[in-house]
Protein backbone atom coordinates (compact mmCIF):
# COMPACT_ATOMS: atom_id res chain seq x y z
CA UNK A 1 0.00 0.00 0.00
CA UNK A 2 1.30 3.45 -0.95
CA UNK A 3 1.96 5.95 1.80
CA UNK A 4 0.22 9.33 1.43
CA UNK A 5 2.62 12.15 0.49
CA UNK A 6 3.72 14.50 3.24
CA UNK A 7 2.01 17.84 2.82
CA UNK A 8 2.80 21.36 3.95
CA UNK A 9 4.83 24.39 2.91
CA UNK A 10 8.09 22.97 4.30
CA UNK A 11 7.75 19.97 2.03
CA UNK A 12 7.22 22.25 -0.97
CA UNK A 13 10.50 24.05 -0.25
CA UNK A 14 12.66 20.91 -0.23
CA UNK A 15 15.15 20.93 -3.07
CA UNK A 16 14.53 24.56 -3.97
CA UNK A 17 17.44 26.92 -4.22
CA UNK A 18 17.57 30.66 -3.81
CA UNK A 19 19.77 32.30 -6.42
CA UNK A 20 20.77 35.98 -6.07
CA UNK A 21 19.80 37.84 -9.24
CA UNK A 22 17.18 35.22 -10.20
CA UNK A 23 13.53 36.04 -10.88
CA UNK A 24 10.76 34.75 -8.64
CA UNK A 25 6.97 34.85 -8.45
CA UNK A 26 5.79 35.36 -4.85
CA UNK A 27 2.44 35.10 -3.17
CA UNK A 28 2.09 36.48 0.36
CA UNK A 29 -1.15 36.05 2.28
CA UNK A 30 -2.54 37.69 5.40
CA UNK A 31 -3.05 35.60 8.51
CA UNK A 32 -6.28 33.60 8.26
CA UNK A 33 -6.84 35.25 4.86
CA UNK A 34 -8.30 38.35 6.49
CA UNK A 35 -9.08 41.03 3.87
CA UNK A 36 -6.84 43.67 5.46
CA UNK A 37 -5.27 44.90 2.22
CA UNK A 38 -8.46 46.08 0.52
CA UNK A 39 -7.97 49.86 0.70
CA UNK A 40 -5.93 52.18 -1.55
CA UNK A 41 -3.99 53.49 1.47
CA UNK A 42 -2.82 49.98 2.35
CA UNK A 43 -1.85 49.30 -1.27
CA UNK A 44 0.28 52.48 -1.13
CA UNK A 45 2.05 51.22 1.99
CA UNK A 46 2.77 47.90 0.28
CA UNK A 47 4.18 49.64 -2.81
CA UNK A 48 6.32 51.83 -0.53
CA UNK A 49 7.67 48.66 1.10
CA UNK A 50 8.63 47.23 -2.29
CA UNK A 51 10.19 50.57 -3.29
CA UNK A 52 12.20 50.68 -0.04
CA UNK A 53 13.49 47.15 -0.60
CA UNK A 54 14.46 48.14 -4.13
CA UNK A 55 16.36 51.26 -2.98
CA UNK A 56 18.25 49.07 -0.49
CA UNK A 57 19.12 46.74 -3.41
CA UNK A 58 17.48 43.79 -1.71
CA UNK A 59 15.22 43.14 -4.67
CA UNK A 60 13.92 44.64 -7.89
CA UNK A 61 10.19 44.43 -8.45
CA UNK A 62 8.52 44.15 -11.85
CA UNK A 63 4.89 43.55 -11.00
CA UNK A 64 2.96 43.75 -7.74
CA UNK A 65 -0.75 42.97 -7.46
CA UNK A 66 -2.46 43.74 -4.16
CA UNK A 67 -5.60 41.74 -3.50
CA UNK A 68 -7.79 42.07 -0.36
CA UNK A 69 -6.12 39.13 1.42
CA UNK A 70 -2.90 38.50 -0.48
CA UNK A 71 -0.18 39.96 -2.70
CA UNK A 72 1.33 38.61 -5.92
CA UNK A 73 4.73 39.88 -7.03
CA UNK A 74 7.37 39.21 -9.66
CA UNK A 75 10.78 40.13 -8.29
CA UNK A 76 14.47 39.77 -8.98
CA UNK A 77 16.59 39.07 -5.90
CA UNK A 78 19.37 41.45 -5.02
CA UNK A 79 22.97 40.25 -5.35
CA UNK A 80 23.27 39.41 -1.64
CA UNK A 81 19.71 38.30 -0.92
CA UNK A 82 18.01 34.97 -0.52
CA UNK A 83 14.41 34.32 -1.36
CA UNK A 84 13.75 33.42 2.26
CA UNK A 85 15.11 36.72 3.62
CA UNK A 86 13.20 38.79 1.04
CA UNK A 87 9.98 36.94 1.69
CA UNK A 88 10.50 37.31 5.46
CA UNK A 89 10.91 41.08 5.13
CA UNK A 90 7.74 41.39 3.06
CA UNK A 91 5.81 39.10 5.40
CA UNK A 92 6.99 41.20 8.33
CA UNK A 93 5.42 44.29 6.72
CA UNK A 94 2.11 42.48 6.31
CA UNK A 95 2.18 41.03 9.85
CA UNK A 96 3.09 44.45 11.28
CA UNK A 97 0.11 45.96 9.52
CA UNK A 98 -2.17 43.23 10.86
CA UNK A 99 -0.90 43.96 14.38
CA UNK A 100 -1.51 47.70 13.92
CA UNK A 101 -4.98 46.99 12.57
CA UNK A 102 -5.80 44.98 15.69
CA UNK A 103 -4.29 47.50 18.12
CA UNK A 104 -5.82 50.61 16.55
CA UNK A 105 -9.18 49.05 15.71
CA UNK A 106 -8.94 49.33 11.93
CA UNK A 107 -11.62 47.36 10.18
CA UNK A 108 -11.42 45.71 6.83
CA UNK A 109 -14.08 46.82 4.30
CA UNK A 110 -15.85 43.48 4.76
CA UNK A 111 -16.11 43.94 8.55
CA UNK A 112 -17.34 47.54 8.25
DSSP file (Angstrom, degrees, kcal/mol; ACC not computed):
  #  RESIDUE AA STRUCTURE BP1 BP2  ACC     N-H-->O    O-->H-N    N-H-->O    O-->H-N    TCO  KAPPA ALPHA  PHI   PSI    X-CA   Y-CA   Z-CA
    1    1 A X              0   0    0      0, 0.0     2,-0.2     0, 0.0     0, 0.0   0.000 360.0 360.0 360.0 134.6    0.0    0.0    0.0
    2    2 A X        -     0   0    0      1,-0.1     2,-0.3     3,-0.0     3,-0.0  -0.470 360.0-125.7 -74.2 141.1    1.3    3.4   -1.0
    3    3 A X        -     0   0    0     -2,-0.2     3,-0.1     1,-0.1    -1,-0.1  -0.689  30.4-107.4 -85.4 140.4    2.0    6.0    1.8
    4    4 A X        -     0   0    0     -2,-0.3    -1,-0.1     1,-0.1     3,-0.1  -0.379  42.3-101.6 -64.1 141.8    0.2    9.3    1.4
    5    5 A X        -     0   0    0      1,-0.1     2,-0.4    -2,-0.0    -1,-0.1  -0.314  36.0-106.8 -64.8 148.8    2.6   12.1    0.5
    6    6 A X        -     0   0    0     -3,-0.1     2,-0.2     5,-0.0    -1,-0.1  -0.618  42.2-157.1 -75.2 131.5    3.7   14.5    3.2
    7    7 A X        +     0   0    0     -2,-0.4     2,-0.1    -3,-0.1     3,-0.1  -0.649  35.7  84.5-109.0 166.0    2.0   17.8    2.8
    8    8 A X  S  > S-     0   0    0     -2,-0.2     4,-1.4     1,-0.1     3,-0.3  -0.382  80.4 -80.3 124.8 160.4    2.8   21.4    3.9
    9    9 A X  H  > S+     0   0    0      1,-0.2     4,-1.2     2,-0.2    -1,-0.1   0.812 123.0  58.5 -65.9 -31.2    4.8   24.4    2.9
   10   10 A X  H  > S+     0   0    0      1,-0.2     4,-0.7     2,-0.2     3,-0.3   0.903 104.8  51.2 -63.7 -39.3    8.1   23.0    4.3
   11   11 A X  H >4 S+     0   0    0     -3,-0.3     3,-0.8     1,-0.2    -1,-0.2   0.872 105.9  55.4 -65.4 -36.9    7.7   20.0    2.0
   12   12 A X  H 3< S+     0   0    0     -4,-1.4    -1,-0.2     1,-0.2    -2,-0.2   0.806 104.5  54.6 -65.0 -29.0    7.2   22.2   -1.0
   13   13 A X  H >< S+     0   0    0     -4,-1.2     3,-2.0    -3,-0.3    -1,-0.2   0.618  78.9 115.0 -83.2 -13.1   10.5   24.0   -0.3
   14   14 A X  T << S+     0   0    0     -3,-0.8     3,-0.1    -4,-0.7    -3,-0.0  -0.351  85.3  11.2 -61.2 131.9   12.7   20.9   -0.2
   15   15 A X  T 3  S+     0   0    0      1,-0.3     2,-0.3    -2,-0.1    -1,-0.3   0.416  96.7 127.3  83.2  -2.9   15.2   20.9   -3.1
   16   16 A X    <   -     0   0    0     -3,-2.0     2,-0.4     2,-0.0    -1,-0.3  -0.664  43.8-154.8 -88.9 144.5   14.5   24.6   -4.0
   17   17 A X        -     0   0    0     -2,-0.3     2,-0.6    -3,-0.1    -3,-0.0  -0.902  10.7-138.0-119.3 147.4   17.4   26.9   -4.2
   18   18 A X        -     0   0    0     -2,-0.4     2,-0.6    65,-0.0    -2,-0.0  -0.917  21.9-168.6-103.7 122.1   17.6   30.7   -3.8
   19   19 A X    >   -     0   0    0     -2,-0.6     3,-2.3     4,-0.1    58,-0.3  -0.943  22.0-125.4-118.4 115.0   19.8   32.3   -6.4
   20   20 A X  T 3  S+     0   0    0     -2,-0.6    59,-0.2     1,-0.3    58,-0.1  -0.317  99.7  21.8 -55.0 135.4   20.8   36.0   -6.1
   21   21 A X  T 3  S+     0   0    0     56,-0.6    -1,-0.3    57,-0.5     2,-0.1   0.300  97.7 124.5  87.7  -9.4   19.8   37.8   -9.2
   22   22 A X    <   -     0   0    0     -3,-2.3    55,-2.3    56,-0.2     2,-0.3  -0.411  62.4-114.6 -81.7 161.0   17.2   35.2  -10.2
   23   23 A X  E     -A   76   0A   0     53,-0.2     2,-0.3    -2,-0.1    53,-0.2  -0.757  34.5-177.5 -97.3 140.9   13.5   36.0  -10.9
   24   24 A X  E     -A   75   0A   0     51,-2.8    51,-2.7    -2,-0.3     2,-0.5  -0.978  25.5-139.2-139.0 150.7   10.8   34.7   -8.6
   25   25 A X  E     -A   74   0A   0     -2,-0.3     2,-0.3    49,-0.2    49,-0.2  -0.958  31.2-168.6-106.2 121.4    7.0   34.8   -8.5
   26   26 A X  E     -A   73   0A   0     47,-3.2    47,-2.1    -2,-0.5     2,-0.4  -0.836  17.7-167.7-113.4 148.1    5.8   35.4   -4.9
   27   27 A X  E     -A   72   0A   0     -2,-0.3     2,-0.4    45,-0.2    45,-0.2  -0.987   9.6-175.2-129.9 125.2    2.4   35.1   -3.2
   28   28 A X  E     -A   71   0A   0     43,-2.3    43,-2.8    -2,-0.4     2,-0.3  -0.977   7.1-164.9-120.5 131.3    2.1   36.5    0.4
   29   29 A X  E     -A   70   0A   0     -2,-0.4    41,-0.2    41,-0.2     2,-0.1  -0.862  20.5-114.2-118.6 151.0   -1.2   36.1    2.3
   30   30 A X    >   -     0   0    0     39,-2.4     3,-2.0    -2,-0.3     2,-0.1  -0.397  51.8 -80.1 -73.9 158.3   -2.5   37.7    5.4
   31   31 A X  G >  S-     0   0    0      1,-0.3     3,-1.5     2,-0.2    -1,-0.1  -0.396 116.5  -1.1 -61.6 130.9   -3.0   35.6    8.5
   32   32 A X  G 3  S-     0   0    0      1,-0.3    -1,-0.3    -2,-0.1    -2,-0.1   0.717 119.8 -82.6  57.9  23.1   -6.3   33.6    8.3
   33   33 A X  G <  S+     0   0    0     -3,-2.0    -1,-0.3     1,-0.2     2,-0.2   0.826  72.3 175.9  52.9  36.8   -6.8   35.2    4.9
   34   34 A X    <   -     0   0    0     -3,-1.5     2,-2.2     1,-0.1     3,-0.3  -0.531  38.0-121.8 -70.6 138.1   -8.3   38.4    6.5
   35   35 A X    >   +     0   0    0     -2,-0.2     3,-0.6     1,-0.2    74,-0.4  -0.360  64.3 136.3 -81.1  61.9   -9.1   41.0    3.9
   36   36 A X  T 3   +     0   0    0     -2,-2.2     3,-0.3     1,-0.2    -1,-0.2   0.555  61.1  61.0 -84.9  -8.6   -6.8   43.7    5.5
   37   37 A X  T 3   +     0   0    0     31,-2.7    -1,-0.2    -3,-0.3    32,-0.2   0.156  69.8 108.3-104.9  19.1   -5.3   44.9    2.2
   38   38 A X    <   +     0   0    0     -3,-0.6     2,-0.3    30,-0.3    -1,-0.2   0.303  58.3  81.6 -87.2   9.2   -8.5   46.1    0.5
   39   39 A X  S  > S-     0   0    0     -3,-0.3     4,-2.1     1,-0.1     3,-0.3  -0.858  78.8-124.5-115.4 151.9   -8.0   49.9    0.7
   40   40 A X  H  > S+     0   0    0     -2,-0.3     4,-2.2     1,-0.2     5,-0.1   0.854 111.1  57.9 -58.3 -35.4   -5.9   52.2   -1.5
   41   41 A X  H  > S+     0   0    0      1,-0.2     4,-1.8     2,-0.2    -1,-0.2   0.912 107.3  46.7 -62.6 -42.0   -4.0   53.5    1.5
   42   42 A X  H  > S+     0   0    0     -3,-0.3     4,-2.3     2,-0.2    -1,-0.2   0.905 109.1  54.2 -67.0 -41.5   -2.8   50.0    2.4
   43   43 A X  H  X S+     0   0    0     -4,-2.1     4,-2.5     1,-0.2    -1,-0.2   0.910 107.0  53.0 -58.2 -41.3   -1.9   49.3   -1.3
   44   44 A X  H  X S+     0   0    0     -4,-2.2     4,-2.4     1,-0.2    -1,-0.2   0.909 107.5  50.6 -59.3 -43.2    0.3   52.5   -1.1
   45   45 A X  H  X S+     0   0    0     -4,-1.8     4,-2.0     2,-0.2    -1,-0.2   0.907 110.3  50.0 -62.0 -41.6    2.0   51.2    2.0
   46   46 A X  H  X S+     0   0    0     -4,-2.3     4,-2.2     2,-0.2    -2,-0.2   0.923 110.8  48.5 -64.5 -44.2    2.8   47.9    0.3
   47   47 A X  H  X S+     0   0    0     -4,-2.5     4,-2.6     1,-0.2    -1,-0.2   0.879 109.5  53.5 -64.1 -36.4    4.2   49.6   -2.8
   48   48 A X  H  X S+     0   0    0     -4,-2.4     4,-2.7     2,-0.2    -1,-0.2   0.888 106.8  52.7 -62.6 -38.4    6.3   51.8   -0.5
   49   49 A X  H  X S+     0   0    0     -4,-2.0     4,-2.4     2,-0.2    -2,-0.2   0.929 110.8  45.9 -63.2 -45.2    7.7   48.7    1.1
   50   50 A X  H  X S+     0   0    0     -4,-2.2     4,-1.9     2,-0.2    -2,-0.2   0.905 113.0  50.5 -64.1 -40.8    8.6   47.2   -2.3
   51   51 A X  H  X S+     0   0    0     -4,-2.6     4,-2.5     2,-0.2    -2,-0.2   0.913 109.8  50.4 -62.1 -42.5   10.2   50.6   -3.3
   52   52 A X  H  X S+     0   0    0     -4,-2.7     4,-1.7     1,-0.2    -2,-0.2   0.931 110.0  49.6 -61.7 -45.9   12.2   50.7    0.0
   53   53 A X  H  <>S+     0   0    0     -4,-2.4     5,-2.7     1,-0.2     6,-1.0   0.856 111.3  50.7 -61.4 -33.9   13.5   47.1   -0.6
   54   54 A X  H ><5S+     0   0    0     -4,-1.9     3,-1.5     3,-0.2    -2,-0.2   0.905 107.8  50.9 -70.9 -41.0   14.5   48.1   -4.1
   55   55 A X  H 3<5S+     0   0    0     -4,-2.5    -2,-0.2     1,-0.3    -1,-0.2   0.808 109.2  52.2 -66.4 -27.2   16.4   51.3   -3.0
   56   56 A X  T 3<5S-     0   0    0     -4,-1.7    -1,-0.3    -5,-0.2    -2,-0.2   0.373 114.9-121.8 -85.8   4.0   18.3   49.1   -0.5
   57   57 A X  T < 5S+     0   0    0     -3,-1.5    23,-0.4     2,-0.2    22,-0.3   0.775  77.9 124.4  60.4  30.3   19.1   46.7   -3.4
   58   58 A X  S   <S-     0   0    0     -5,-2.7    20,-2.6     1,-0.3     2,-0.3   0.771  81.5 -14.3 -86.7 -28.9   17.5   43.8   -1.7
   59   59 A X  E     -B   77   0A   0     -6,-1.0     2,-0.4    18,-0.3    -1,-0.3  -0.978  55.8-132.3-160.5 166.8   15.2   43.1   -4.7
   60   60 A X  E     -B   76   0A   0     16,-2.4    16,-2.6    -2,-0.3     2,-0.4  -0.999  26.1-148.8-123.9 128.4   13.9   44.6   -7.9
   61   61 A X  E     +B   75   0A   0     -2,-0.4    14,-0.2    14,-0.2     3,-0.1  -0.806  23.1 172.5-104.9 143.0   10.2   44.4   -8.5
   62   62 A X  E    S+     0   0A   0     12,-3.0     2,-0.3    -2,-0.4    13,-0.2   0.692  72.5  10.4-112.6 -34.6    8.5   44.2  -11.8
   63   63 A X  E     -B   74   0A   0     11,-1.3    11,-2.5     2,-0.0     2,-0.4  -0.968  57.4-179.1-151.8 131.7    4.9   43.6  -11.0
   64   64 A X  E     -B   73   0A   0     -2,-0.3     2,-0.5     9,-0.2     9,-0.2  -0.995   4.3-171.7-133.0 128.2    3.0   43.7   -7.7
   65   65 A X  E     -B   72   0A   0      7,-3.1     7,-2.6    -2,-0.4     2,-0.7  -0.981   9.4-156.5-120.8 121.7   -0.7   43.0   -7.5
   66   66 A X  E     -B   71   0A   0     -2,-0.5     2,-0.2     5,-0.2     5,-0.2  -0.876  14.3-179.4-102.8 117.3   -2.5   43.7   -4.2
   67   67 A X        -     0   0    0      3,-3.0     3,-0.3    -2,-0.7   -30,-0.1  -0.648  45.0 -96.2-105.9 167.0   -5.6   41.7   -3.5
   68   68 A X  S    S+     0   0    0      1,-0.2   -31,-2.7    -2,-0.2   -30,-0.3   0.835 120.2  16.0 -55.5 -34.9   -7.8   42.1   -0.4
   69   69 A X  S    S+     0   0    0    -34,-0.2   -39,-2.4   -33,-0.2     2,-0.3   0.339 128.8  25.7-124.3   6.9   -6.1   39.1    1.4
   70   70 A X  E     -A   29   0A   0     -3,-0.3    -3,-3.0   -41,-0.2     2,-0.4  -0.986  59.9-132.3-161.2 169.4   -2.9   38.5   -0.5
   71   71 A X  E     -AB  28  66A   0    -43,-2.8   -43,-2.3    -2,-0.3     2,-0.4  -0.985   9.8-159.8-129.5 137.9   -0.2   40.0   -2.7
   72   72 A X  E     +AB  27  65A   0     -7,-2.6    -7,-3.1    -2,-0.4     2,-0.3  -0.942  20.7 172.7-112.0 141.2    1.3   38.6   -5.9
   73   73 A X  E     -AB  26  64A   0    -47,-2.1   -47,-3.2    -2,-0.4     2,-0.5  -0.998  29.9-150.6-149.4 145.6    4.7   39.9   -7.0
   74   74 A X  E     +AB  25  63A   0    -11,-2.5   -12,-3.0    -2,-0.3   -11,-1.3  -0.981  37.2 167.5-111.8 120.3    7.4   39.2   -9.7
   75   75 A X  E     -AB  24  61A   0    -51,-2.7   -51,-2.8    -2,-0.5     2,-0.4  -0.848  35.9-139.6-130.6 163.2   10.8   40.1   -8.3
   76   76 A X  E     -AB  23  60A   0    -16,-2.6   -16,-2.4    -2,-0.3   -53,-0.2  -0.999  34.4-121.8-119.4 127.2   14.5   39.8   -9.0
   77   77 A X  E     - B   0  59A   0    -55,-2.3   -56,-0.6    -2,-0.4   -18,-0.3  -0.342  26.4-111.6 -67.2 146.9   16.6   39.1   -5.9
   78   78 A X    >   -     0   0    0    -20,-2.6     3,-1.3   -58,-0.1   -57,-0.5  -0.216  36.5 -97.8 -68.3 169.0   19.4   41.4   -5.0
   79   79 A X  T 3  S+     0   0    0    -22,-0.3   -59,-0.2     1,-0.3    -1,-0.1   0.733 122.8  33.4 -66.4 -22.2   23.0   40.3   -5.3
   80   80 A X  T 3  S+     0   0    0    -23,-0.4     2,-0.3     2,-0.1    -1,-0.3   0.156 101.4 101.5-117.8  18.8   23.3   39.4   -1.6
   81   81 A X    <   -     0   0    0     -3,-1.3     2,-0.3   -24,-0.1    -4,-0.1  -0.696  53.5-150.4-106.8 154.6   19.7   38.3   -0.9
   82   82 A X     >  -     0   0    0     -2,-0.3     4,-2.1     1,-0.1     5,-0.2  -0.833  29.1-118.5-111.6 159.3   18.0   35.0   -0.5
   83   83 A X  H  > S+     0   0    0     -2,-0.3     4,-2.7     1,-0.2     5,-0.2   0.900 114.7  55.2 -62.1 -39.8   14.4   34.3   -1.4
   84   84 A X  H  > S+     0   0    0      1,-0.2     4,-2.3     2,-0.2    -1,-0.2   0.913 108.6  46.2 -61.0 -44.8   13.7   33.4    2.3
   85   85 A X  H  > S+     0   0    0      2,-0.2     4,-2.1     1,-0.2    -1,-0.2   0.894 114.4  47.8 -68.4 -38.3   15.1   36.7    3.6
   86   86 A X  H  X S+     0   0    0     -4,-2.1     4,-2.1     2,-0.2    -2,-0.2   0.927 113.5  47.0 -66.2 -44.4   13.2   38.8    1.0
   87   87 A X  H  X S+     0   0    0     -4,-2.7     4,-2.8    -5,-0.2     5,-0.2   0.894 110.4  53.7 -64.3 -39.1   10.0   36.9    1.7
   88   88 A X  H  X S+     0   0    0     -4,-2.3     4,-2.4    -5,-0.2    -1,-0.2   0.910 108.1  49.9 -61.7 -42.6   10.5   37.3    5.5
   89   89 A X  H  X S+     0   0    0     -4,-2.1     4,-1.6     2,-0.2    -1,-0.2   0.924 113.7  45.0 -62.7 -44.3   10.9   41.1    5.1
   90   90 A X  H  X S+     0   0    0     -4,-2.1     4,-1.8     1,-0.2    -2,-0.2   0.903 112.8  50.7 -67.3 -40.6    7.7   41.4    3.1
   91   91 A X  H  X S+     0   0    0     -4,-2.8     4,-3.1     1,-0.2     5,-0.2   0.884 105.7  57.2 -62.9 -37.7    5.8   39.1    5.4
   92   92 A X  H  X S+     0   0    0     -4,-2.4     4,-2.8     1,-0.2    -1,-0.2   0.905 104.6  51.9 -59.6 -41.8    7.0   41.2    8.3
   93   93 A X  H  X S+     0   0    0     -4,-1.6     4,-2.1     2,-0.2    -1,-0.2   0.931 112.7  45.0 -59.3 -45.8    5.4   44.3    6.7
   94   94 A X  H  X S+     0   0    0     -4,-1.8     4,-2.4     2,-0.2    -2,-0.2   0.941 114.6  47.3 -65.5 -46.7    2.1   42.5    6.3
   95   95 A X  H  X S+     0   0    0     -4,-3.1     4,-2.3     1,-0.2    -1,-0.2   0.882 110.4  53.4 -62.7 -38.4    2.2   41.0    9.8
   96   96 A X  H  X S+     0   0    0     -4,-2.8     4,-2.6    -5,-0.2    -1,-0.2   0.912 109.0  49.2 -62.6 -41.9    3.1   44.4   11.3
   97   97 A X  H  X S+     0   0    0     -4,-2.1     4,-2.8     2,-0.2    -2,-0.2   0.919 109.1  52.0 -64.0 -42.0    0.1   46.0    9.5
   98   98 A X  H  X S+     0   0    0     -4,-2.4     4,-1.9     2,-0.2    -2,-0.2   0.909 110.2  49.3 -60.4 -41.0   -2.2   43.2   10.9
   99   99 A X  H  X S+     0   0    0     -4,-2.3     4,-2.7     2,-0.2    -2,-0.2   0.940 112.0  47.9 -62.3 -47.6   -0.9   44.0   14.4
  100  100 A X  H  X S+     0   0    0     -4,-2.6     4,-2.9     1,-0.2     6,-0.3   0.893 109.1  54.4 -60.4 -39.7   -1.5   47.7   13.9
  101  101 A X  H  X>S+     0   0    0     -4,-2.8     5,-1.3     1,-0.2     4,-0.6   0.890 112.0  44.2 -62.7 -38.6   -5.0   47.0   12.6
  102  102 A X  H  <5S+     0   0    0     -4,-1.9     3,-0.3    -5,-0.2    -2,-0.2   0.920 116.5  45.5 -70.9 -43.4   -5.8   45.0   15.7
  103  103 A X  H  <5S+     0   0    0     -4,-2.7    -2,-0.2     1,-0.2    -3,-0.2   0.903 120.1  38.2 -67.7 -43.0   -4.3   47.5   18.1
  104  104 A X  H  <5S-     0   0    0     -4,-2.9    -1,-0.2    -5,-0.2    -2,-0.2   0.409 109.9-115.9 -94.4   2.6   -5.8   50.6   16.5
  105  105 A X  T  <5 +     0   0    0     -4,-0.6    -3,-0.2    -3,-0.3    -4,-0.1   0.743  50.5 168.4  75.0  23.1   -9.2   49.0   15.7
  106  106 A X      < -     0   0    0     -5,-1.3     2,-0.4    -6,-0.3    -1,-0.2  -0.450  21.1-149.3 -66.3 142.4   -8.9   49.3   11.9
  107  107 A X        -     0   0    0     -2,-0.1     2,-0.1     5,-0.0    -1,-0.0  -0.899  10.8-122.9-115.0 145.1  -11.6   47.4   10.2
  108  108 A X    >>  -     0   0    0     -2,-0.4     4,-1.5     1,-0.1     3,-0.6  -0.471  35.0-106.7 -75.6 158.7  -11.4   45.7    6.8
  109  109 A X  T 34 S+     0   0    0    -74,-0.4    -1,-0.1     1,-0.3   -73,-0.1   0.813 121.4  55.1 -57.3 -30.0  -14.1   46.8    4.3
  110  110 A X  T 34 S+     0   0    0    -75,-0.3    -1,-0.3     1,-0.2    -3,-0.0   0.862 109.0  46.2 -73.3 -33.8  -15.9   43.5    4.8
  111  111 A X  T <4        0   0    0     -3,-0.6    -1,-0.2     1,-0.2    -2,-0.2   0.727 360.0 360.0 -77.9 -21.4  -16.1   43.9    8.5
  112  112 A X     <        0   0    0     -4,-1.5    -1,-0.2    -5,-0.0    -2,-0.1   0.494 360.0 360.0 -68.0 360.0  -17.3   47.5    8.3
